[in-house]
Amino acid sequence: MPERLTETLMDTWTPLMILWITVLPSIYMAPMNQSQVLPGGSSTGLKGLNEEQRVLHRSKRGWVWNQMFVLEEFSGPEPILVGRLHTDLDPGSSKIKYILSGDGAGTIFVINDKTGDIHAMKRLDREEKAEYTLTAQAVDRDTNQPLEPPSEFIIKVQDINDNPPEFVEGPYHATVPEMSVVGTFVTKVTATDADDPVYGNSAKLVYSILEGQPYFSIEPHTAIIKTALPNMDREAKEEYFVVIQAKDMGGHMGGLSGTTTVTITLSDVNDNPPKFAQSLYHFSVMEDVALGEPIGRVKANDLDIGENAKSSYDIIEGDGMDVFEITTDAQTQDGVIRVRKPLDFETKKSYTLKVEAANIHIDPRFLSGGPFKDTATVKIVVEDADEPPVFSSPTYLLEVHENAALNSVLGQVTAHDPDVSSSPIRFSIDRHTDLERQFNINAEDGKITLATPLDRETSTWHNITIVATETRNHSQVSRVPVAIKVLDVNDNAPEFASEHEAFLCENGKPGQVIQIVSAVDKDDPKNGHYFLYSLLPEMVNNPNFTIKKNEDNTLSILAKHSGFSRQKQEVYLLPIIISDSGTPPMSSTGTLTIRVCGCSSDGTVQSCNAEAYVLPIGLSMGALIAILACIILLLVIVVLFVTLRRHKNEPLIIKDDEDVRENIIRYDDEGGGEEDTEAFDIATLQNPDGINGFLPRKDIKPDLQFMPRQGLAPVPNGVDVDEFINVRLHEADNDPTAPPYDSIQIYGYEGKGSAAGSLSSLESSTSDSDQNFDYLSEWGPRFKRLGELYSVGESDKET
């Protein structure tokens, strides 16, 4: 349909357009550029106009135009003729060439360079590009020289209704309160049309509702949606689906349209009161239920939601208003009934309550519909439970003197079974609260007695727990705290608060206070402490000191005279008797040490030693310390000098008689003979017949153990010492667990029938007589070398 309409319009308007360009440029376009003329031009008319119009002679251009038009979306078998360019300079020959340049020249728009006809080669869309600016020029075909200046013109794409309205922001969601009056604003929608709003009615939109009547209406031109029915109830229907249509061409036949959806939700208002699901509720509860424990729930339903559905519950009547309470569960909006006071089946077995539920947020517009509250009756039955014993008092306070006799009764606790079928009670002490077992209790009557002596000065309070248990049901147990206060008796004598040592100046004056002493008493009399001070009877007439009681319960020591001397007596001892005011009174004797000291003129103590008194005048304590330090330093120097003299360095040069070409190893200890058992196993030599196998070396502990070698079989009635020693030396030399050097092995037993005798150092002569060691050379090469060494030593000794 749009294409056929476009073709029809083009068939009708194309000749007229060509006429506008080629025949009537001065009529259609002159108001814009009548003054644009080419110098030397002949006329503005076209061929075919009368001569009256040609007689106007003025300097103007050969053609005049400003814009051309082409219908959008036009398509046909051939290119569309947009217009024709012509100049008066064209005599009709082929010497003039028309050139076109600018937007789309050569691609979208093509000009016939001979006739000046301009054709559109493609379908044009005004919504993509509404106009094209091009430049036309006439040039000489042979020389390409311009015959006149280029002229600019515009080709406008003429709009057709080819775009439907669109709701860019859709779909829409809106909310309006329920029960709103007719005409209440809901929301506004907006559609857009891509067609030209200033040309025709292609973009003139009209709105209407396709779905959603009769609940809502829409303004045709403003697209404002309003309510159309009164008292729409959210509880009946909460959400509405509305379809809105926007149609162009002013809503007339043939216009294009677009639709969108609007989801309209009714918001809640408090137009419904709460309502209990039932008028009577029954609950049962055990009498031993804990305080604050919920025993039941009631519910008042409200068709509203959110804040409008919130209700508060209250007990307005009943015989248990002070025993029970009701609160609102914020999550479920239930009324929760709880216990405020203890229940007692034996006292009251049932309660009747009247509860009320009322909306918290009230809408005044709907008060005429009735009260927004409801009531219900609640019956609560108390059931009997086996209760634990009940003490006559929640706590007990007992008092006992600290000198109370053992097994004396301190007090009594009582308890009873509150159940109808009363059970006997047995009492006991929780020993976790009486670890030292200082108290006992009679299990039958609850009398508490003293088990160990008490001392108030050690502990004034004792807190124990008494347990009461039903004899018929041991699981029913009650506990009560018992505080026992230990009362004081006067069983501690007062004494000095601290060890006092007084200082008396030699230049002191008579009556001068030497020291102020205080006393303490571990007892705690009700009226406070009051101490009496006195000197021993034999010290009452003390010629040197006297005492004076002060008002603050302290004692002042005063000197009777002056002229005390350290040389005469350095220390004085003054015994003082301290008595308390208890019944019976307690007393003790404390001795005050008074030291005579040298003081300065202002009474500052300087020295209390008698030796310091005989020091030379002018020699201070600092000078004495310096002298002592010098003496000690001199003694240290002398000791160091003597020590260095004793530790002289030994000469490192080998003597001439020790200058040998072999490494001589000296052994100053030849062993203890038969008694030396530290370096070897003496049993090997003492009883060689009974030993068979390898004996590890004792001088060095091997890191690795190896299998012992099979020893030589013992010779009956004797031992070959030479062979025995050679075998042992061979084993020691090849032992992988020992360092790579020989060890001296000492044997205190040479075997039976040895002509050489013992080699033990214990049997060696202690005299300085000469010995002949030539016999050693007969024992083998090793002993031969040993004999040579001893011979050399004897030779040197003789030399």
C-alpha positions, 0 to 999 in steps of 0.5 A: 500500500505505501509503495502504490501510494508513493508511485501514484504521488510520483506520477502526479507530482513529477511533472510538476517538480520538473515544472518547478525547476525548469519552468517556474523557478522565479515563482517557487524559489524567488523569495529565497534567492531572486538576487542570485544572477549570472553577470550577462544573463539574458532572462529568468524565463523558460522557453514557452513563456510569453514575450512580456515576461522576456522584456525584463532586462537585468543582470541575473544568472541563467538559472535560479533554484534553491531546492528540489524534492524527492519522495522517500521510499519510492521504488520503480523499474527505472531511476526516479527523475528528481529534476532538470538543470538548464541554463540560458547559455545552452543553445540546445547544442552539445557544447555545454556539459552539466556537472553535479557534486556534493552529498550522494553525487554519482552514487545516489544522484546522477545527472545527465551531463547533456540534458541536466536531468537528475535521477535518484538511483536508490530508495531514500529514507528520510529517517536516515537522511532528510536532505542532501546538499549538492553543487551544480555547474555548467562547463564547456564540453570541449575545454571544461572551462566553467561557463558560470560559477557553481551554484549550490542547491538542496534535495529534500526527501519528502516524508511518507508515513512509513514508521509506526509509533514506538513505546521506547520506555515500555513495558510500564509498571505503576501503582495506585492505592486501592479504593481510590476515587475515579480519575486518580492519576496512575501513570503516563506513557509516551510513544515516539514516531520517527516520521516528520512531525511538521509535515502532515499527520504522519507523527500525530499520535492518538492514544487508546486502551485496547485492554483494561476497561472498565477499570482504567482510562487514558487521555487520547493526546496526553497519554495519562492513565487514570482510574475509571472505577471506584472502590477497587479492592486489592483483596479482590484483585491486586494486579491489572494488565492494561494494553495501550495503543498509540496510532499516528495520522491523528488516529484516522484510517490508514495510520500506523500503530504501536502498543505497550503494556502497563502492569498496574498494582493496587497498593494496600490501605488499611480497610480491613479489621483484624479477625480472630480465627476462633472465638474460644481458645483452650490451653493447658500448662504445668504448674512448674512452668518457668516464668516467661515461658510461652504457653500458647498462641492466638492469631487475629487474621487481617486481609491487609498486608504490611504495616496495615496488617500489624496488630497489638494484643492485650488482655482486657478482662479475666481472673489472670490479668496479673498472672499472664501476659500477651505479646505480639510476635513480629514475624508471624503477628501471633499473640503469644501468651506467657506466664508472669507469676508462678502457678500453683495447682494447689491454689488455683487450677484454671484461669479465664482471659479475654484478649483483644487484637487491634490494628496499630495503623488506622486509616481515618477514611474507613473508620465508618466501617466499624472498629478495627479490633476483635476479641476472643476468650482464652481458657487456661487449665493448670495441671499438677506437677511434682514440685521440688521442696520449698524452703521457708526462706530464700536465704539464711543468715547464721551467726556463731562466735569463733570460740563456739564448742564443737557440735554446737547448733548454729541454726536450722533450715526448714522446707516442705513439699508443696504437692498434695501428697506431701513427701518427707524431706532430707537435708544435706550440705553441698560439700563443694561449698564446704570443702573443709567440712567445717559444718554438719547438718541433721538430715531429718530436722535441718539443724546445722552444727559446728564440725571444726573450730572457727577462727574469725581472723582467718575467715569471717564469712562461710557460705554454704549451700543446703540441699533438700531432697524428697525421699520419694522422688530423689530427682526433686531437689531444692537448694538454699544459700546459708551465710554463716558469720563468725563473731569475734572474741578477744583471743589475740593480744595487741602488738607493734604494727611493725618492727621499730628502731628509734634513733636518738641524737647525742645533742638531743634535748630533754623531753624530745620525742624520739619515736611514735609507735602504733599497735595492731590487734587481729581482733575486731571489737564492736567499739573499735580498738583502744590500747593501753601502754606501760613500761615493765614494772622494773622499768617504770623509773627508767632514768633515760626514757619515758612514754606518753599515750597519744589521742590517736591510740599511738605512743610517743617515746621521749628522752628524759635528759640530754648528753647521750654518748655513743661511746658510753652506750650505743643501743638502749632496749625499752620493753613496752607492755601493750594491752587491749580493752577486750574482755578478758583483756589481752596484752603483749610486750614489745621491745623498742630498740633505741640507737644513739647517733651523731646528728647535725645541728638541725637534727639530721642523723649522720652516723650511728656507729661508735667507730665513726666517733673516733675518726680523725677530725675532717676525715669523711666517710668518702675519704675512708672508702677511697683509702680502702679502695686503694689498699684493695687495688694494691693487694690485687696487683701483688697477687697478679705479680706473684701468679705471673712469676710462677707461670714461666714459659718452659723452653721450647728447644729440645735438649741435646740428650733428647735429640733423637731421630724417632718419635719417642712416646713417654709413659710415666705410668707403667700401670698398677700391675695386678691391681690396675684394672682400669685400663684393661681386663685383668681377668684375661691375664690372671686366668688365660685358660678360661678366656677364649675370644676377643676382648675389646680395648678399654682405652678407646671406645670403638664406634663400630663393633666387629666380630671377635676373632677366635683366640689361640687355644690355651696351653695346658699348664702354661701360657706362651707369653710372647705368642699371646702378646704378639697376637694381641698387638696384631689385633690392636694394629688392625682394629678399624674402630681405633685411631691409627696409632699404637696404644700401650697395653700393660699386662700385669701377668706374664704367665707361669714360669716367666724368668723375667718376673713382674713388670709392674711398677709396684714391684720396682725398686724405689732406690736409686741403685743402678739396674741392668736392662740388657736382658730386655734385648732377649725378649724380642725386637720391641723390648730390645729397643726399650733396653737401649733407651734405658741403657742410654738413660743410665749412660747419661746419668753417669755422665 
